[in-house]
């Protein structure tokens, strides 16, 4: 028994690395990428010495139209070749036992189905061509942009609104606060979920994202810089680790404190006295299980001790953090980016000398740009480069005194993972901070 296989793949839609024959062994495999030269070779070989079986993945691979498919189907079957579908069988013997395909070439239903599949593939190919050319995906441009000829263009009337939204989030670290600010300042109402999508949308960073989750960098003018985007990502990661409703809480210590004695998170409670305007802030464990329960602490005392602890210990913690290794890692990633950019520049010469055709070069350039975007994402996840400068600034008590509670909240969450309170005895307690770095 002799069995051949024919596989067609479009390089725009399918990588050769992903092609599979389900571990089946064939006497001969004919594989076309884009053009159908191997199909013609298959037909010539079959006329000389036809196999008993021909395995294909689907009918659509026999041609680009219904007419081509029926033409090649008739040529192959007229030679007595049985056409079967390649599926995930355990061995070659089972494949031989398969029932060959029998199709009615006069079936309007089959013709309509094939044509629908061909139209779908044609549409996907068009979208793939747009991707490798780094053209915006179909649909309305994101708020703050409008569509240009081949890229997004800043909308002068709405891009300042988006820019202000990002600045508010960077200043106070509060998504809900930034959303409320837009409504008060510009009358622009957006849902919190919309604001959350804005913060992570690659478009505002000058990148394009496609449905296959691949990102191409530097395709248009960004609204926020790379440094601002990295800071936003750090804040979002930090806020996701905090208890609900504390990410935008008014008090800077909200969501950061835990009681070491009962291992319960500590919440901030506001107390007022009857007929008096003055309010008092306390920190107490939530649902404390111990008896007697852990004591409440004055908020301002905990805040003062937190600042004191940071001023004394954070600079030393940064010194212990291996900034040299961090710099080497960043340099290594940047070298990889530079190497890939150099390859992109060389592709033009390869096309000129006809070593590569235009389409192959475009696909290669697209893949390199996706890899560059992933490397840049790795860079963004690393700690900030000015970590030492931050440590020098926050070690000064005056720095904290000049900040509002919202501003303190931003800095606390930039480098504090947890504040642990150890209650030693009545009216006696100690504080320890777990830093992120």
C-alpha positions as CSV (number, residue, x, y, z in Angstrom):
1,X,0.0,0.0,0.0
2,X,1.3,3.4,-0.9
3,X,0.0,6.6,0.6
4,X,0.8,10.2,-0.2
5,X,-0.2,13.4,1.6
6,X,-0.9,16.9,0.3
7,X,-0.8,19.9,2.7
8,X,-1.4,23.5,1.7
9,X,-0.9,26.4,4.1
10,X,-0.9,30.1,3.6
11,X,2.2,31.6,5.3
12,X,0.0,34.6,6.3
13,X,-2.4,32.4,8.3
14,X,-0.3,29.4,9.4
15,X,3.2,28.9,10.5
16,X,5.1,25.9,9.1
17,X,6.1,25.1,12.7
18,X,2.5,24.4,13.5
19,X,1.8,22.0,10.7
20,X,1.0,18.5,11.8
21,X,0.3,15.1,10.1
22,X,-0.6,13.7,13.5
23,X,2.6,11.6,13.7
24,X,1.5,9.5,10.6
25,X,4.1,8.1,8.3
26,X,3.6,8.8,4.6
27,X,5.5,7.5,1.6
28,X,5.6,11.1,0.2
29,X,4.4,14.5,1.6
30,X,3.8,17.4,-0.8
31,X,3.6,20.7,1.0
32,X,2.7,24.0,-0.6
33,X,3.2,27.4,1.1
34,X,1.2,30.1,-0.6
35,X,1.7,28.9,-4.2
36,X,0.6,25.4,-5.5
37,X,3.7,24.2,-7.2
38,X,3.8,21.0,-5.1
39,X,0.3,20.2,-6.1
40,X,1.3,20.3,-9.7
41,X,4.2,18.0,-8.9
42,X,1.8,15.7,-7.1
43,X,-0.4,15.5,-10.1
44,X,2.6,14.6,-12.4
45,X,3.9,11.9,-10.0
46,X,0.4,10.4,-9.7
47,X,0.1,10.1,-13.4
48,X,3.3,8.1,-13.6
49,X,2.8,6.0,-10.5
50,X,-0.4,6.8,-8.6
51,X,-0.6,5.9,-4.8
52,X,-3.5,4.0,-3.4
53,X,-4.5,6.8,-1.0
54,X,-4.0,10.5,-0.8
55,X,-4.4,12.2,2.6
56,X,-5.6,15.8,2.8
57,X,-6.6,18.0,5.8
58,X,-9.7,19.5,4.1
59,X,-11.2,20.0,0.7
60,X,-10.3,23.7,0.7
61,X,-6.6,22.9,0.4
62,X,-7.1,21.5,-3.1
63,X,-7.7,25.0,-4.5
64,X,-8.6,28.7,-4.1
65,X,-12.0,28.4,-5.5
66,X,-14.8,25.8,-6.0
67,X,-13.8,25.4,-9.7
68,X,-10.2,24.6,-8.8
69,X,-11.2,22.2,-6.1
70,X,-13.5,20.2,-8.4
71,X,-10.9,20.3,-11.2
72,X,-8.2,18.7,-9.1
73,X,-10.5,16.4,-7.3
74,X,-11.6,14.9,-10.7
75,X,-8.0,14.6,-11.9
76,X,-6.9,12.7,-8.8
77,X,-9.9,10.4,-8.5
78,X,-9.9,9.6,-12.2
79,X,-6.5,7.9,-11.5
80,X,-8.1,5.6,-9.0
81,X,-6.7,7.4,-6.0
82,X,-8.8,7.2,-2.8
83,X,-8.8,10.6,-1.0
84,X,-9.1,10.4,2.8
85,X,-8.9,13.0,5.6
86,X,-5.9,13.2,7.8
87,X,-7.0,12.8,11.4
88,X,-5.4,11.9,14.7
89,X,-5.2,8.1,14.3
90,X,-2.8,6.1,16.4
91,X,-1.1,4.4,13.4
92,X,-0.8,4.1,9.7
93,X,-2.9,0.9,9.5
94,X,-6.0,2.6,10.9
95,X,-5.6,5.3,8.3
96,X,-5.8,2.7,5.5
97,X,-9.1,1.4,7.0
98,X,-10.7,4.8,6.7
99,X,-13.6,5.2,4.4
100,X,-12.5,7.4,1.4
101,X,-14.3,10.7,0.8
102,X,-17.3,10.6,-1.5
103,X,-18.5,14.0,-2.6
104,X,-21.2,15.1,-5.0
105,X,-19.7,17.8,-7.3
106,X,-23.2,18.8,-8.3
107,X,-24.3,19.5,-4.7
108,X,-25.2,23.2,-4.3
109,X,-25.1,22.8,-0.5
110,X,-21.5,21.6,-0.6
111,X,-20.6,24.3,-3.1
112,X,-22.1,27.0,-0.8
113,X,-20.3,25.6,2.2
114,X,-16.9,25.6,0.4
115,X,-17.5,29.1,-0.9
116,X,-18.3,30.3,2.6
117,X,-15.1,28.8,3.9
118,X,-13.1,30.3,1.1
119,X,-14.6,33.7,1.8
120,X,-13.7,33.4,5.5
121,X,-10.1,32.5,4.6
122,X,-9.9,35.4,2.2
123,X,-11.1,37.8,4.9
124,X,-8.6,36.4,7.4
125,X,-5.8,36.8,4.8
126,X,-6.8,40.4,4.3
127,X,-6.6,41.0,8.1
128,X,-3.2,39.2,8.2
129,X,-1.9,41.5,5.4
130,X,-3.0,44.5,7.5
131,X,-1.2,43.0,10.5
132,X,2.2,42.6,8.7
133,X,1.8,46.1,7.3
134,X,1.1,47.3,10.9
135,X,-2.2,48.8,9.8
136,X,-4.9,49.5,12.5
137,X,-7.4,46.6,12.9
138,X,-11.0,47.1,11.6
139,X,-13.4,49.1,13.7
140,X,-13.7,52.5,15.3
141,X,-10.5,54.2,16.5
142,X,-10.2,54.3,20.3
143,X,-11.3,57.5,22.1
144,X,-8.5,60.1,21.7
145,X,-7.6,59.0,18.2
146,X,-9.1,59.1,14.7
147,X,-8.2,57.0,11.7
148,X,-5.6,58.3,9.3
149,X,-4.6,56.8,5.9
150,X,-2.5,54.0,7.4
151,X,-2.3,54.7,11.1
152,X,-4.1,56.2,14.1
153,X,-3.8,60.0,14.4
154,X,-4.2,62.0,17.6
155,X,-7.6,63.7,17.9
156,X,-6.8,67.2,19.1
157,X,-10.2,67.6,20.8
158,X,-10.2,64.3,22.8
159,X,-6.6,63.2,23.2
160,X,-6.0,65.9,26.0
161,X,-8.9,64.3,27.9
162,X,-7.3,60.9,27.8
163,X,-3.9,62.4,28.7
164,X,-5.4,64.1,31.7
165,X,-7.0,60.8,32.8
166,X,-3.7,59.1,32.8
167,X,-2.0,61.9,34.7
168,X,-4.7,61.8,37.4
169,X,-4.2,58.0,37.8
170,X,-0.4,58.4,38.0
171,X,-0.7,61.2,40.5
172,X,-3.1,59.5,42.9
173,X,-3.1,55.8,41.9
174,X,-6.9,55.7,42.0
175,X,-8.9,54.5,39.0
176,X,-12.3,55.6,40.3
177,X,-10.8,58.9,41.2
178,X,-9.5,59.4,37.7
179,X,-12.9,58.5,36.3
180,X,-14.7,60.9,38.6
181,X,-12.2,63.6,37.6
182,X,-13.1,63.3,33.9
183,X,-16.8,63.8,34.6
184,X,-16.2,66.9,36.8
185,X,-13.6,68.5,34.6
186,X,-14.8,67.6,31.1
187,X,-18.3,66.3,31.5
188,X,-17.0,63.0,30.0
189,X,-18.7,60.1,31.6
190,X,-17.1,56.7,31.4
191,X,-17.6,53.4,33.3
192,X,-14.9,52.3,35.7
193,X,-14.4,49.2,33.4
194,X,-13.8,51.5,30.5
195,X,-11.2,53.4,32.5
196,X,-9.5,50.1,33.3
197,X,-9.3,49.2,29.6
198,X,-7.8,52.6,28.9
199,X,-5.0,52.0,31.4
200,X,-4.0,48.7,29.7
201,X,-4.8,49.6,26.1
202,X,-1.6,49.3,24.0
203,X,-3.0,51.9,21.5
204,X,-2.4,54.7,24.1
205,X,1.2,53.6,24.4
206,X,1.8,53.9,20.6
207,X,1.3,50.2,19.9
208,X,-1.2,48.1,18.0
209,X,-2.8,44.9,19.4
210,X,-4.6,42.4,17.3
211,X,-7.1,39.6,18.0
212,X,-4.3,37.0,18.1
213,X,-2.9,38.9,21.2
214,X,0.2,39.9,19.2
215,X,1.4,43.5,19.8
216,X,3.4,45.7,17.4
217,X,5.3,48.6,19.0
218,X,5.7,52.2,17.8
219,X,3.1,52.2,15.1
220,X,1.7,55.7,15.9
221,X,2.0,58.7,18.2
222,X,1.5,57.6,21.9
223,X,-0.5,59.5,24.5
224,X,1.6,58.3,27.3
225,X,5.4,57.6,27.4
226,X,7.0,54.2,28.0
227,X,8.0,55.3,31.5
228,X,4.5,56.3,32.4
229,X,3.1,53.0,31.0
230,X,5.6,51.0,33.1
231,X,4.5,53.0,36.2
232,X,0.9,52.4,35.4
233,X,1.5,48.6,35.1
234,X,3.3,48.6,38.5
235,X,0.4,50.4,40.1
236,X,-2.2,48.1,38.6
237,X,-0.3,45.0,39.7
238,X,0.0,46.4,43.2
239,X,-3.7,47.4,43.4
240,X,-4.8,43.9,42.3
241,X,-3.1,42.5,45.4
242,X,-5.0,44.9,47.8
243,X,-8.3,44.2,49.4
244,X,-11.4,45.4,47.4
245,X,-12.3,49.1,47.8
246,X,-8.9,50.0,49.2
247,X,-7.2,50.8,45.9
248,X,-8.9,54.2,45.8
249,X,-9.5,54.7,49.5
250,X,-9.0,58.2,50.9
251,X,-6.4,57.2,53.5
252,X,-2.8,56.3,52.4
253,X,-2.5,53.2,54.7
254,X,-5.7,51.6,53.6
255,X,-5.3,48.0,52.5
256,X,-1.6,47.8,53.6
257,X,-1.8,47.0,57.3
258,X,-2.1,43.6,59.0
259,X,-2.1,42.6,62.6
260,X,0.6,40.1,63.4
261,X,-1.2,38.8,66.5
262,X,-4.4,37.8,64.9
263,X,-3.3,37.8,61.3
264,X,-6.3,39.9,60.3
265,X,-6.2,42.9,58.0
266,X,-6.7,46.2,59.8
267,X,-9.3,48.7,58.6
268,X,-9.5,52.4,59.2
269,X,-12.5,53.6,61.2
270,X,-13.7,57.2,61.5
271,X,-15.3,58.2,64.8
272,X,-17.1,61.5,65.7
273,X,-18.4,62.8,69.0
274,X,-21.9,64.1,69.4
275,X,-22.3,67.8,68.7
276,X,-18.6,68.1,67.8
277,X,-17.1,68.5,64.3
278,X,-13.8,66.9,65.2
279,X,-13.3,63.4,63.9
280,X,-10.9,60.7,65.1
281,X,-9.3,58.0,62.9
282,X,-8.5,54.6,64.3
283,X,-7.0,51.4,62.9
284,X,-8.5,48.2,64.1
285,X,-8.3,44.5,63.1
286,X,-11.2,43.3,61.0
287,X,-13.0,40.3,62.6
288,X,-10.4,39.8,65.2
289,X,-10.9,36.2,66.6
290,X,-8.7,36.6,69.8
291,X,-10.1,37.3,73.3
292,X,-9.6,39.9,74.4
293,X,-9.5,41.4,70.9
294,X,-6.5,43.2,69.6
295,X,-6.6,46.9,70.4
296,X,-7.4,49.8,68.1
297,X,-4.6,52.2,67.3
298,X,-4.6,55.9,66.5
299,X,-4.3,56.3,62.7
300,X,-1.9,59.3,62.9
301,X,0.4,57.4,65.3
302,X,0.7,54.5,62.8
303,X,1.2,56.9,59.9
304,X,4.0,58.7,61.8
305,X,5.7,55.5,62.7
306,X,5.4,54.2,59.1
307,X,7.1,57.3,57.7
308,X,9.8,57.1,60.4
309,X,10.4,53.4,59.5
310,X,10.7,54.2,55.8
311,X,13.1,57.1,56.4
312,X,15.4,54.8,58.5
313,X,15.2,51.5,56.6
314,X,14.2,52.0,52.9
315,X,17.6,53.5,51.8
316,X,19.4,50.5,53.3
317,X,16.9,48.1,51.7
318,X,17.6,49.6,48.3
319,X,21.4,49.3,48.9
320,X,20.9,45.6,49.6
321,X,18.9,45.2,46.4
322,X,21.3,44.2,43.7
323,X,21.0,47.2,41.3
324,X,24.1,45.9,39.4
325,X,22.3,42.7,38.3
326,X,19.2,44.8,37.5
327,X,21.2,47.0,35.2
328,X,22.9,44.0,33.5
329,X,19.5,42.4,32.9
330,X,18.1,45.5,31.4
331,X,21.2,45.8,29.2
332,X,20.8,42.2,28.1
333,X,17.2,42.8,27.1
334,X,18.1,46.0,25.3
335,X,20.8,44.2,23.3
336,X,18.3,41.6,22.2
337,X,16.0,44.4,21.0
338,X,18.8,46.1,19.2
339,X,19.8,42.8,17.5
340,X,16.3,42.2,16.2
341,X,16.1,45.8,15.0
342,X,19.3,45.3,13.0
343,X,17.9,42.2,11.4
344,X,14.8,44.2,10.4
345,X,17.1,46.8,8.7
346,X,18.9,44.0,6.8
347,X,15.6,42.6,5.4
348,X,15.4,45.3,2.8
349,X,18.8,44.3,1.3
350,X,17.8,40.7,1.2
351,X,14.7,41.6,-0.8
352,X,16.8,43.8,-3.1
353,X,19.2,40.9,-3.8
354,X,16.2,38.6,-4.3
355,X,17.3,36.3,-1.5
356,X,13.9,36.9,0.1
357,X,10.6,37.8,-1.7
358,X,8.6,40.8,-0.5
359,X,5.9,38.8,1.4
360,X,8.4,36.5,3.2
361,X,10.4,39.6,4.3
362,X,7.2,41.3,5.5
363,X,6.2,38.2,7.6
364,X,9.7,38.0,9.1
365,X,9.6,41.7,9.9
366,X,6.2,41.3,11.6
367,X,7.4,38.4,13.7
368,X,10.5,40.3,14.8
369,X,8.4,43.3,15.8
370,X,6.2,41.1,17.9
371,X,9.3,39.7,19.6
372,X,10.6,43.2,20.2
373,X,7.2,44.2,21.8
374,X,7.5,41.2,24.2
375,X,11.0,42.2,25.2
376,X,9.9,45.7,25.9
377,X,7.1,44.3,28.0
378,X,9.8,42.5,30.1
379,X,11.7,45.8,30.5
380,X,8.5,47.5,31.7
381,X,8.0,44.9,34.5
382,X,11.4,45.5,36.0
383,X,11.8,47.9,39.0
384,X,12.3,51.6,38.0
385,X,15.7,52.7,37.0
386,X,15.7,55.7,39.4
387,X,15.1,53.5,42.5
388,X,18.2,55.0,44.3
389,X,16.9,58.5,43.6
390,X,13.5,57.6,45.0
391,X,15.2,56.1,48.1
392,X,17.1,59.4,48.7
393,X,13.9,61.4,48.4
394,X,11.7,59.3,50.7
395,X,14.3,59.1,53.4
396,X,13.6,62.8,54.2
397,X,10.8,63.4,56.7
398,X,10.0,66.7,55.1
399,X,9.2,64.9,51.8
400,X,6.3,63.2,53.5
401,X,5.0,66.2,55.3
402,X,4.5,68.1,52.1
403,X,2.3,65.3,50.6
404,X,-1.4,65.0,50.7
405,X,-2.9,61.6,51.8
406,X,-3.7,60.7,48.2
407,X,0.0,61.4,47.2
408,X,1.3,59.4,50.1
409,X,-1.0,56.5,49.1
410,X,0.7,56.6,45.6
411,X,4.2,56.4,47.1
412,X,3.4,53.8,49.7
413,X,2.0,51.5,47.1
414,X,5.0,52.0,44.8
415,X,7.3,50.1,47.2
416,X,5.4,48.8,50.3
417,X,4.0,45.2,50.1
418,X,2.7,45.1,53.7
419,X,2.8,46.9,57.1
420,X,2.8,44.5,60.0
421,X,1.6,45.6,63.5
422,X,2.8,43.6,66.5
423,X,0.9,44.5,69.7
424,X,3.3,43.7,72.5
425,X,1.0,44.8,75.4
426,X,-1.5,47.4,76.4
427,X,-0.7,50.6,74.6
428,X,2.6,49.1,73.3
429,X,3.1,48.0,69.8
430,X,5.8,47.8,67.1
431,X,5.7,48.2,63.3
432,X,7.5,46.4,60.6
433,X,7.3,47.0,56.8
434,X,7.7,44.4,54.1
435,X,9.1,46.2,51.0
436,X,8.4,45.1,47.4
437,X,12.0,45.2,46.4
